[in-house]
Amino acid sequence: MAKSTDIRPIVKLRSTAGTGYTYVTKKNRRTNPDRMVLRKYDPVARKHVEFKEER
């Protein structure tokens, strides 16, 4: 039986603004095999920026 972490690993999203702020989320490896990029709020920069998946 496969673990749920095999299909949905925990990934760290780092801000592209250079502030060092991160979000932690899970992603579905079957539907999104490439690296995730989300536009989220960075409280250090006080604006919405792109967050890219870090491995």
Secondary structure by P-SEA (a helix, b strand, c coil): cccccccbbbbbbbbcccccccccccccccccccbbbbbcccccccbbbbbbbcc
